[in-house]
Amino acid sequence: MKLPVRNSEGKELRTLEVDDSVFGIKPNMPALHQAFVTQRNNQRAGTAHTKTRGQVQGSTAKIRKQKYTGRARQGGIRAPHHVGGGTVFGPLTRSYSQALPKKMRRLAIRSAISGKLADGELIVIDQIAFTVPKTKEIVRILRNVGIERSALIVTGESDRRVLASVRNLQKTKVLPAAHLNVVDMLNHTSVLMTEDAVRIAQQLWGAQGKQAAPAAPAPRKTARARRAPAEPAAEALSPAPVQEELPPPSQPAEAKPARPSRARAPKTAAETLEVPVEPRAAKPARAPRRKAEPKAAEATGETAQAEPKQRTRRPRKSEGEG
């Protein structure tokens, strides 16, 4: 894609070849919205804080007794409906920061740049150079290139003179190309970029700016690699020196008597023979017990009957007696 390059007078000088992956893609609206919301949330301080009824100063005693006063029931003076009481569900100190994936952030920036170019709101100028900061000069350049409303001026590197010339203008902001973001591009109607800023933008967010993917890590060895046998040293390869034979000693040393072995001798064949076991003799059977002979009276058939005891009745006392 080619973009026209203008000078400070608004005349077209030449065309500049740009990367289509930065300036010619279809804007991704969901990514733009998510990047805008994330950046705005990250700018929030989140320092607002209110006190609840447990944090304000005051007594916790009951104001008056519960009944028999004819007035409303009340607790302590820290209650929210009292003057100087606590706040219910008020804001507390918190962080509103959000994280955005790197690929989504890069896609959002490219979508914003491409959308500005598609709407005719992106203008490329050769350079913005000042010897002395002048606000009138910036206003003249903006009018010459056709910018009448809010503008975002993007330079290659940070320039203090351009910044000093713009800071008195409303709805006008200066940024270096490395700090280009979605919120500033969407909050300003027109974007004025220098040639250096276009080149830096292509390096940062274009296909050329993509870093090479890191090499895949080597597979982890599950087992230890076997060590190769070490090469024999030079000393081991050389022939061993021949040792001189010593003469035998004149008196041989006395040999120590061998200790008796504690090993158990194997059993002989006679010991291993099994000895037959004789069965035990059976116990003699017991004779049945004889019943006791009946008594003489039982033998004759007569049974002794016990005489019933006679119960004597005590006579009643008459009325006249004691």
KOLTOR-721237 format. One record per residue (C-alpha): residue in one letter; z, y, x. Coordinates in Angstrom, 3 decimals. Last residue first. Example, Ala and Ser with C-alpha at 12.3 -4.5 7.8 and 13.67 -1.06 7.14 Angstrom:
- aa  zz  yy  xx
- S  7.140  -1.060  13.670
- A  7.800  -4.500  12.300
END
This chain:
- aa  zz  yy  xx
- G  128.445  -58.332  -60.932
- E  128.102  -60.887  -63.622
- G  127.936  -59.807  -67.180
- E  124.220  -59.623  -67.214
- S  123.890  -63.158  -66.063
- K  122.715  -64.042  -62.629
- R  119.681  -66.150  -62.421
- P  119.912  -69.646  -61.003
- R  118.248  -70.344  -57.687
- R  115.457  -72.792  -57.924
- T  115.367  -75.747  -55.634
- R  111.973  -76.796  -54.353
- Q  111.600  -80.504  -53.942
- K  109.677  -81.532  -50.850
- P  107.022  -84.066  -51.478
- E  107.747  -87.503  -50.081
- A  105.456  -88.465  -47.274
- Q  103.342  -91.460  -47.987
- A  103.388  -94.219  -45.468
- T  100.329  -96.247  -45.789
- E  100.326  -99.932  -46.462
- G  97.291  -101.979  -45.569
- T  99.245  -104.560  -43.594
- A  97.420  -103.558  -40.383
- E  97.935  -99.910  -41.071
- A  101.663  -100.455  -41.295
- A  101.685  -102.435  -38.136
- K  99.810  -99.833  -36.218
- P  96.094  -100.127  -35.510
- E  95.035  -101.259  -32.064
- A  93.575  -98.467  -29.899
- K  89.827  -98.625  -29.456
- R  88.524  -100.188  -26.277
- R  86.537  -98.077  -23.850
- P  83.104  -99.261  -22.913
- A  82.795  -100.951  -19.508
- R  81.368  -98.724  -16.765
- A  78.027  -99.628  -15.203
- P  78.124  -100.453  -11.516
- K  76.607  -97.740  -9.282
- A  73.147  -98.466  -7.910
- A  72.951  -99.175  -4.194
- R  71.345  -96.446  -2.140
- P  67.818  -96.954  -0.909
- E  67.379  -97.845  2.777
- V  65.577  -95.216  4.853
- P  62.762  -96.449  7.068
- V  62.814  -94.937  10.566
- E  59.655  -92.943  11.386
- L  58.306  -93.453  14.863
- T  58.084  -90.234  16.943
- E  60.945  -91.205  19.111
- A  59.382  -94.534  20.026
- A  56.065  -92.836  20.894
- T  57.794  -90.523  23.296
- K  58.510  -86.890  22.598
- P  57.043  -84.279  24.912
- A  59.369  -82.776  27.483
- R  60.706  -79.342  26.609
- A  59.742  -76.520  28.931
- R  62.646  -75.059  30.777
- S  61.003  -75.665  34.085
- P  63.270  -76.147  37.015
- R  62.962  -73.337  39.510
- A  60.877  -74.037  42.556
- P  62.721  -74.125  45.808
- K  61.864  -71.193  48.047
- A  59.483  -71.959  50.882
- E  60.882  -71.368  54.305
- A  58.813  -68.939  56.325
- P  56.614  -70.407  58.996
- Q  57.822  -69.898  62.513
- S  55.096  -69.013  65.075
- P  53.147  -66.788  62.764
- P  49.402  -67.443  62.462
- P  47.175  -65.197  64.597
- L  45.697  -62.133  62.831
- E  42.053  -62.112  61.862
- E  40.334  -58.819  62.541
- Q  39.104  -56.979  59.493
- V  35.377  -56.446  59.053
- P  34.576  -52.967  57.704
- A  33.161  -52.904  54.160
- P  29.428  -52.413  53.923
- S  28.356  -48.988  52.558
- L  27.617  -48.886  48.825
- A  31.245  -48.224  47.914
- E  31.439  -45.269  50.319
- A  28.301  -43.762  48.785
- A  29.945  -43.751  45.400
- P  28.868  -46.078  42.694
- E  27.073  -44.345  39.842
- A  29.280  -43.892  36.819
- P  28.506  -46.092  33.895
- A  27.138  -43.986  31.042
- R  29.804  -42.884  28.634
- R  29.438  -44.086  25.123
- A  29.180  -41.281  22.677
- R  32.230  -41.052  20.501
- A  31.675  -41.928  16.915
- T  30.762  -39.815  13.905
- K  28.720  -37.315  15.856
- R  28.275  -34.098  13.944
- P  24.743  -33.263  13.119
- A  23.464  -30.230  15.064
- P  23.824  -26.960  13.234
- A  20.726  -25.645  11.487
- A  19.194  -22.726  13.321
- P  20.005  -19.341  11.922
- A  17.396  -17.840  9.617
- A  15.473  -15.063  11.290
- Q  16.576  -11.669  10.183
- K  14.716  -9.970  7.432
- G  13.702  -6.493  8.511
- Q  10.015  -7.303  8.666
- A  10.010  -8.364  5.025
- G  11.366  -4.970  4.065
- W  14.931  -3.789  3.491
- L  16.108  -2.405  6.834
- Q  12.883  -2.107  8.809
- Q  10.923  -0.749  5.845
- A  13.649  1.802  5.138
- I  13.617  2.900  8.781
- R  9.855  3.468  8.621
- V  10.103  5.470  5.400
- A  12.950  7.611  6.782
- D  10.913  8.444  9.877
- E  8.018  9.554  7.691
- T  10.293  11.873  5.736
- M  11.519  11.120  2.240
- L  11.854  13.367  -0.829
- V  13.288  11.577  -3.868
- S  13.014  13.150  -7.332
- T  15.171  12.948  -10.496
- H  18.521  12.415  -8.870
- N  21.269  10.177  -10.284
- L  19.154  7.041  -9.924
- M  18.552  7.493  -6.195
- D  22.152  8.483  -5.516
- V  23.542  5.465  -7.389
- V  21.165  2.924  -5.817
- N  21.907  3.623  -2.169
- L  20.301  5.065  0.968
- H  22.832  5.254  3.784
- A  20.499  3.932  6.531
- A  17.829  6.471  5.509
- P  20.097  9.429  6.232
- L  21.255  11.310  3.130
- V  20.885  14.877  1.836
- K  21.819  15.960  -1.690
- T  20.517  18.436  -4.270
- K  21.904  18.862  -7.780
- Q  23.222  22.330  -6.959
- L  22.144  23.994  -3.737
- N  24.783  25.399  -1.347
- R  24.977  22.116  0.610
- V  21.246  22.044  1.301
- S  20.836  24.251  4.401
- A  23.978  22.923  6.070
- L  22.752  19.360  5.589
- V  19.340  20.177  7.028
- R  20.993  21.701  10.084
- R  23.433  18.830  10.492
- D  20.688  16.203  10.648
- S  21.632  12.530  10.101
- E  18.750  10.333  11.171
- G  15.497  9.441  9.414
- T  15.911  11.913  6.591
- V  16.237  11.339  2.844
- I  16.353  14.384  0.530
- L  17.532  13.580  -2.993
- A  16.310  16.093  -5.557
- S  17.442  17.601  -8.838
- R  14.804  19.577  -10.739
- E  11.828  21.608  -9.584
- I  10.157  19.351  -7.031
- G  6.421  20.065  -6.690
- V  5.866  19.730  -2.927
- N  5.701  23.509  -2.477
- R  8.783  24.118  -4.621
- L  10.919  21.764  -2.547
- I  9.689  23.313  0.699
- R  10.497  26.856  -0.494
- V  14.004  25.865  -1.597
- I  14.637  24.260  1.802
- E  13.488  27.439  3.576
- K  15.664  29.627  1.380
- T  18.734  27.553  2.284
- K  18.346  28.314  5.976
- P  19.959  26.408  8.864
- V  18.548  27.680  12.206
- T  15.960  25.863  14.317
- F  14.868  23.828  11.354
- A  12.762  20.672  11.073
- I  11.878  18.671  7.985
- Q  9.097  16.230  8.821
- D  5.875  14.600  7.606
- I  6.709  14.620  3.932
- V  6.672  11.635  1.539
- I  7.231  12.163  -2.186
- L  8.784  9.670  -4.622
- E  8.954  10.765  -8.279
- G  5.547  9.448  -9.341
- D  7.062  6.964  -11.815
- A  5.802  3.969  -9.804
- L  7.204  5.485  -6.613
- K  10.645  5.966  -8.147
- G  10.587  2.412  -9.521
- S  9.597  0.970  -6.142
- I  12.489  2.744  -4.421
- A  14.992  1.659  -7.090
- S  13.746  -1.947  -7.059
- R  13.959  -2.108  -3.260
- I  17.569  -0.887  -3.394
- A  18.451  -3.385  -6.149
- L  16.858  -6.302  -4.281
- R  18.875  -5.487  -1.143
- R  22.116  -5.425  -3.150
- M  21.207  -8.676  -4.910
- K  20.505  -10.402  -1.606
- K  23.795  -9.195  -0.128
- P  25.879  -10.453  -3.018
- L  27.973  -7.785  -4.750
- A  31.766  -7.595  -4.613
- Q  33.846  -5.497  -6.976
- S  36.537  -2.891  -6.441
- Y  38.548  -1.661  -9.423
- S  41.931  -1.853  -7.674
- R  45.133  -1.255  -9.615
- T  47.915  1.258  -10.182
- L  48.993  1.124  -13.809
- P  47.543  2.775  -16.914
- G  49.752  2.943  -20.024
- F  50.428  0.027  -22.357
- V  53.517  1.704  -23.877
- T  54.903  4.717  -22.066
- G  58.614  5.192  -21.438
- G  60.882  7.803  -22.987
- G  61.112  11.480  -22.119
- V  61.010  12.475  -25.772
- H  61.883  9.423  -27.835
- H  59.230  7.223  -29.477
- P  58.770  5.185  -26.276
- A  62.421  4.015  -26.137
- R  64.350  5.253  -23.111
- I  66.887  7.003  -25.349
- G  68.508  3.703  -26.209
- G  68.442  1.934  -29.566
- Q  68.048  3.519  -32.971
- R  68.369  2.428  -36.599
- A  67.576  5.262  -38.929
- R  70.311  7.324  -40.588
- G  72.640  6.672  -43.494
- T  75.495  6.091  -41.091
- Y  76.795  2.796  -42.486
- K  74.950  0.521  -40.093
- Q  73.617  0.163  -36.544
- K  76.055  2.235  -34.570
- R  74.846  5.250  -32.714
- I  72.784  6.008  -29.587
- K  72.831  2.450  -28.201
- A  73.426  2.439  -24.486
- T  70.444  2.136  -22.118
- S  70.940  5.576  -20.627
- G  68.125  7.517  -19.053
- Q  65.584  7.638  -16.224
- V  62.207  6.011  -16.754
- Q  61.399  2.610  -15.224
- G  62.466  0.124  -17.901
- R  60.914  2.186  -20.675
- T  57.564  1.936  -18.894
- K  56.337  4.360  -16.288
- T  52.716  5.458  -15.896
- H  50.348  5.055  -12.952
- A  46.876  6.354  -12.150
- T  45.937  5.463  -8.539
- G  42.793  3.433  -9.301
- A  40.746  5.352  -6.738
- R  37.354  4.634  -8.285
- Q  34.409  4.657  -5.879
- N  34.172  0.866  -5.842
- N  33.679  0.925  -9.599
- R  30.706  3.259  -9.261
- Q  29.139  1.030  -6.617
- T  29.596  -2.106  -8.717
- V  28.208  -0.507  -11.875
- F  25.068  0.739  -10.085
- A  24.500  -2.581  -8.300
- Q  24.846  -4.517  -11.562
- H  22.459  -2.189  -13.392
- L  19.824  -2.333  -10.661
- A  20.077  -6.135  -10.455
- P  19.635  -6.415  -14.224
- M  16.651  -3.998  -14.098
- N  14.624  -5.765  -11.419
- P  11.901  -3.271  -10.551
- K  8.458  -4.848  -10.017
- I  7.664  -4.681  -6.314
- G  5.448  -2.135  -4.532
- F  7.562  0.079  -2.265
- V  9.819  -2.394  -0.459
- S  7.916  -5.714  -0.526
- D  4.623  -3.747  -0.498
- D  5.321  -2.473  3.027
- V  3.890  0.947  3.756
- E  0.630  2.275  5.251
- L  0.762  6.058  5.501
- T  -1.994  8.371  4.331
- R  -2.984  11.700  5.856
- L  -2.352  15.444  5.706
- E  -1.898  16.274  2.013
- K  -0.935  19.894  1.462
- G  2.498  20.817  0.042
- E  3.222  23.661  2.445
- S  5.967  21.677  4.223
- N  3.450  18.934  5.015
- R  2.303  16.054  2.871
- V  1.886  12.308  3.515
- P  -0.026  10.269  0.930
- L  1.190  6.668  0.474
- K  -0.823  3.526  1.212
- M  0.000  0.000  0.000
END
